[in-house]
Amino acid sequence: MMSRLATLGRINIPDAVFYPSAAALAALLIAIALMMQPRNASAVVTERELVFQGAALADLVNGPGTNVRFDPGHSDGPVARASSAASFEMAGNMSAGVAAFVPDEFETRISGRRIRVEFEVRTAGSNGPDTVRIGYFTTGYGDSGWRELPVSPRYATISFEWDAPVYEGQEFNEAIGIWPDPQGENREILIRRIRVFILPDNS
């Protein structure tokens, strides 16, 4: 059976060719997005944590299917306003969503360690999405995968824990991503803080 996507524009591609090609294209798009990273001059980096807050939220970038803009004058304080023009089902494997890129020195610190990834978020209105997806992404040596977590009109810190792979000299291109609206209906969420914390070894 031909894929419906493959037949758009009257191009007939066998599934055995289409699906591997689509997967390769998705991997390429994510790698390109990861390489187009700012240098995070305003992110706070310590021995145990990485924090994007305040002016650092201006460094967030949008991958295919998502949008983000920095709002320094919001009544909640500086926030990043993020939304999705495409559903997660359609584009979630082609993009790291709205992403904060990890400074090189912090990438080496989390090597082989258990970390907690946190987003302080709320929906921008009462008709916002019920959930978002968040994840930690690398270039070719292991991702956390997307984690679906609830959001509401009140700020809450959503998080997950993950065992980071051992860094063995791969290219520095790691990112923390969020898919703001899994249905792709352009409903905004407000991001007030992003934090990655290295957990104690006995946690």
C-alpha positions, 0 to 999 in steps of 0.5 A: 500500500502506498503511503498517502504522504508519498502520493502527494503531487502524484509522486508514487513512492513504494513504502519500502523506500518512502519510510526509510527516506523520511526517517533519514530526512528527519534525522538530517533536519534535527542535526541541522537545527542542532548545528545552528545554535547560538552560544548561550552567553546569558545562560547560567552554568554551574558545576551542577546545573544549567539555567535559562531564565530572564534574558537567556530565554531570548536564545531559544530557537524554533525548529520546523513546526514550532514558533517562539518569541521572547517577551521581556515585558510580560507581566509575569516577567521575561518569558518565551512565548511558544506555539506549534503550527504543526501537530506532534504526530506530523512533525515531532520526529523532524524537529527538536521543537522549541530548543535551548542549546546546551553550552559545551562545558555543560555537555561534558559535565553530564556525561554518564550522569543522571540528570533532571530536566525541568520547564517552568511553564503555563498556558497563555490562556484558558483554552491552551493545550492540556499537555506539552512534550519535553526532551533532551537531544544529542547529535547521534549518541542518544536522546531522552525521547519526548516525555508528555506532561500536563500544563495548565493556566497556572505556572508549574514545574514539569520535569523528568529524570534521565541517564545521560549517555557517556560523552566520547568526543562526539560533536557538541550539539545538545539541546533541551526541547519542548513541543508546545502544542501537540495538536498543532493548533497555535495555542501559546504556552509561556516558558519562564525557566528551563533548568537541567540539574545533575543529580547526586550519584546515589540518587 
